[in-house]
Amino acid sequence: MTKKKTAKQSEVVMTEMVLPNDTNTLHNLMGGKLMHWMDIVAAIAAQKHSNRIVVTASADSISFKHPIALGNVVTLKAQVTRAFNSSMEVFIEVWAEDIPANKKIQTHRAFFTFVAVDQNGRPIEVPEVLPETPDEIELYEGALRRRQLRLVLAKRMDPKDAVELKSIFNIEEPKDKK
Ligand SMILES: CC(C)(COP(=O)(O)OP(=O)(O)OC[C@H]1O[C@@H](n2cnc3c(N)ncnc32)[C@H](O)[C@@H]1OP(=O)(O)O)[C@@H](O)C(=O)NCCC(=O)NCCS
């Protein structure tokens, strides 16, 4: 197995500007355009971690806290939180900046999952993540719970096997029938 890589090694920061073609009738950035940018920044982070071709397996927990206005500068930061076998969870944060007004706010957060694949599109093993800062450790620790939740929702995991979710959903062990 390849040597562990720090979470920081996968960090990618991307800057864009909201142009008229990117906006809805309220002159705010369209959600689909932002998700496109999120997909790109997160895919680059997953590629940096794995040094492989990656494909998007899921996009979840996307929160749209504030609209982003025409002319704003958008900064997207992505970092791999944890890697499993072939999959990697990537955390994305988005800020919108009105430079003339000197205002910058965080507008969005999301978790995307990427799978590293070989030349034939088959999943391939990736290095483990070594979290270093308190924030990276918190994200690393929560990643297993989020993975189990998304795999249960995608019907790829039996809820009974989602041990990390038991305390959240109060899933009880089956009692012995006597
Ligand atoms: C993602 C993909 C490679 C998984 O292939 P698969 O044959 O189902 O492979 P497996 O069942 O072995 O799963 C491989 C990994 O994907 C993960 N995965 C599969 N579906 C997932 C989902 N919906 N959410 C999160 N992870 C998922 C599995 O948990 C597994 O992770 P692990 O290896 O770390 O344990 C395959 O479904 C695919 O190619 N999908 C299309 C991807 C695509 O076109 N994306 C958009 C364009 S980039």
The ligand as an ORCA input file, in Angstrom:
! r2SCAN-3c Opt
* xyz 0 1
  C     -18.171      5.027     -9.121
  C     -17.913      3.692     -9.828
  C     -16.498      3.649    -10.389
  C     -18.084      2.584     -8.771
  O     -17.919      1.365     -9.446
  P     -18.486     -0.032     -8.872
  O     -18.309     -1.049     -9.900
  O     -19.844      0.206     -8.296
  O     -17.407     -0.340     -7.791
  P     -17.518     -0.805     -6.283
  O     -18.871     -1.314     -5.876
  O     -16.334     -1.669     -6.095
  O     -17.287      0.572     -5.495
  C     -16.071      1.241     -5.616
  C     -16.094      2.369     -4.626
  O     -17.087      3.301     -4.998
  C     -17.825      3.665     -3.864
  N     -19.145      4.077     -4.280
  C     -19.929      3.476     -5.193
  N     -21.097      4.146     -5.301
  C     -21.045      5.165     -4.427
  C     -21.936      6.199     -4.055
  N     -23.132      6.326     -4.604
  N     -21.546      7.084     -3.113
  C     -20.337      6.989     -2.547
  N     -19.430      6.032     -2.847
  C     -19.791      5.135     -3.775
  C     -17.856      2.388     -3.030
  O     -18.184      2.662     -1.689
  C     -16.429      1.923     -3.213
  O     -15.588      2.632     -2.308
  P     -14.319      1.912     -1.597
  O     -13.555      1.210     -2.687
  O     -13.532      3.038     -1.009
  O     -14.859      0.972     -0.571
  C     -18.954      3.425    -10.979
  O     -20.254      3.358    -10.423
  C     -18.916      4.487    -12.054
  O     -18.049      4.486    -12.919
  N     -19.891      5.424    -11.989
  C     -19.951      6.509    -12.961
  C     -19.026      7.635    -12.550
  C     -19.206      8.822    -13.442
  O     -19.387      8.669    -14.625
  N     -19.192     10.024    -12.813
  C     -19.488     11.238    -13.503
  C     -18.502     11.620    -14.501
  S     -16.896     11.818    -13.844
*
